Amino acid sequence: MNTDRRAGDPAPSGTRTPDGDPASPSSGSAEHSGAQQAAQAAPGSPADGSAQAEPTGTASGAEPAAPAPGGTPAPDGKPATTAPGNAEPPGEPQAARSVPGPDAGRPEAPEAPGAPKSAVAEALAAAVRAVESGERSAASFFTEAPRPARKAAPARPPRQAAAPAPVPAAAPRIDAEGLAGVRQVLAAGGAPEQLAVPAAEALGEQAAEALQEDPWRLLAVPGVRPEQADGFARAVLGPEAGPGDERRAQALTGWLLERAALEGHTVLEAPALSAALARHAVPDPDGALQSAIAEGTVLVFQEAVEPAPGSAAPQGEDEEVPVRLLLGLDRYAMAEESLADGLARLISTFTAGDGEWEGAAAAAPTPSAAELVRAAAGAGLVTHSGGEAARAEPAALVAAARALGLRACAAAHTEDGRRRLAASGDPEAVTVAGLLSGAEGPGRDEDGALALDVLAVLDAPQLDVETAAVLVESLADGTRLVLSGDPAVLWSAGPGRVFADVVAARACPAVVSRTPDEGPVGELVSGIGVGELTQPAAPGKEVVIVPVRDPGEAVHRTVQLVADSIPRAIGVPAGQTQVITPGHGGPAGTRALNAALKERLNPGPGRFGGFDPGDRVAYVPAPGRMIPGTVAAAGPEGLRLDCGGSSVLVPRERVAEAVRHGWAVTAHQAAGIRWPAAVVVLPGDAARTLTRSWVYTAFGRAERHLSVVHGVDQALPRAVAEVPAKERTTRLRALLRAQAHQAG
């Protein structure tokens, strides 16, 4: 089996690509639930129809896939149909219900270094020890009364040095003899030897022994699916391998929770996880979960079920409060616990400002900026919501804080976001990654905390729970934290929905900007945010709809727009126009579009991993972060990129996993970045995957001009009106509400 993958190709079926996107499970589909694939796929068959569907298992042992290293005329003068907002009333949405999903692996993200375990976490660890010692049964976790809500975290004494920026954990070292042993075990099970290194990285020095004793641990290797691990286990264990093997159930439980994390969940409800195990032929799913709890494979939590709108809440101590059981991996559960405790610490250790803040508010440039200054004067944690124009308000807050003699900083998710912050009036703005690493910003004080009194984090919806936990842990007691962002954009590439949960918890002041985004694009995007697809007046061809009949025509028209029509009619060169499409695969996905755009704009042999000098690329230094760039040169040492004026050398061995062509990207990749012009491609096969948040994010990437290559008919207005963001199962909102209740 050929396990090589060229740079620019999508990751194996179901994996999260290096930029954090879910790999396209069908032609052009970026948001198809991996869990839905699990519900529909038969055992032993590929779960999707992507171009790189993985091989199925066989009786003699499968070969696991190797891990993924109308109105307005078009700019060219041709008539276009009316804007999609004028379509007939939409029909019923066809979005599938999301269930816990087995898709393939996700790059290991860092733990939150130095984050202390909460009281609940310690109690859970003690509970697991009690089960192991026989003091209580695993079944009791399913019958015990709800735990009382936790108290808000008290003020802490001066702390030890805080953790630096999250960085990928170093892979376990394994010598040549150890690798040879892993290869031998893999060969005995019919698996390709290319899995030896990733298996050693996932399982450590004793990888060979671990696989020999428990071959289902192969599921810890990114890209390996259950049917492949089953085939490997049958080859290693023979008749002893069966669907009811406890080792198989343990491995599947962890694998399913990791797959759920790919879809943004930090935990799953117990019935959903049990149903997913049943779909994988585990004969006693509930028993398997109880065993996983007893073995410490998963942590178990109880959470009160919120009353339905209009229903009465339980009254009195004798009335039972309904709860739901949530199961999660230690890694994400601890990050969420640490984040909740850290936010509570900032709230409880805050000291309100004096009268000088009122003077700063009075001098603020807009009423919304004044409201934000007043909120930050009186609270340690504040949320701020708004669109692109509202970015000037956190910048005004930071300027006001500095004028009062405070150490203040604004941090954006991307380098482009930092540039736009600078344009809004804060030339000292940084990126979140740069701030945490120490490469940007004020650095850390003698206690290891960031040397800041006020921190405003923009693009906060892009914060995953692990990064947010490290960021909050890096703030000293009493620091003011403002989380600012557009609540309508796509959520983070990693698990969690930090900004949405903090807003929903109502544990801190929430400022909603009244500053509207200007221009036809701003008007269009603002309407989408509230579920309305309108036709804005576009006298300067700021918004253009280009209808197409099939994906082939969509690719042709996209190339024509980027290479000719937009430069000629709008004045934006091809290098400043970004193509955005729903997925990587399919006839109008990023692969097909990038191939066509390269052939037109920068043809060449692609001698270095498919790249030539002058190629536009998407560089992914870490999961969930995409940096646009251009290939400057290539040599034996690697690929030299120009990323916004900064020279970056990507080592040769990392090119395939960290660089792909970037004329066309997905909306997940583009989140947090804007370009002078954007071409959003909506091929017909993407109709069922569209959501309001996807459309809002994609359309909002355009600063001056937006062209929509439209082939989804009524699916676009239906998605905007009826299909909001897909839900994620998290605990942060409940944790924050419990803390606020106890503090009150």
Buried (B, 14 or more C-beta within 10 A) or exposed (E): EEBEBEBBBBBBBBBBBBBBBBBBBBBBBBBBBBBBBBBEBEEBEBBBBBBBBBBBBBEEBBBBBBBBBBBBBBBBEEEBBEBBBBBEEBEEBEBBEBBBBBBBBBBBBBBBBBBBBBEBBEEBBEBBEBBEEEEBEBBEBBEEEEBEBBBBBEEEEEBEEBBBBBEEEEEBEBEEEBBEBBBBBBEBBBBBBBBBBBBBBBBBBBBBBBBBEBBBBBBBBBBBBBBBBBBBBBBBBEEEBEEEBBBBBBBBBBBBBBBBBBBBBBBBBBBBBBBBBBBBBBEBBBBBBBBBBBBBBBBBBBBBEEEEEEEEEEEEEEEEEEBBBBBBBBBBBBBBBBBBBBBBBBBBBBEEBEEEBBEBBEBBBBEBBBBBBBBBBEBBBBBBBBBBBBBBBBBBBBBBBBEBEBBBBBBBBBBBBBBBBBEBBBEBBBBBBBBBBEEBBBEBBEEBBBBBBBBBBBBBBBBBBBBBBBBBBBBBBBBBBBBBBBBBBBBBBBBBBBBBBBBBBEBBBBBEBEBBBEBBBBBBBBBBBEBEBBBBEBEEBBBBBBBBEBBEBBBBBBBBBBBBBBBEBBEBEBBBBBBBBBBBBBBBBBBBBBBBBBEBBBEBEBEBBBBBBBBBBBBBBBBBBBBBBBBBEBEEEBBBBBBBEEEBBBEBEBBBBBBBBBBBBBBBBBBBBBBBBBBBBBBBBBBBBBBBBBBBBBBBBBBBBBBBBBBBBBBBBBBBBBBBBBEBBBBBBBBBBBBBEEBE
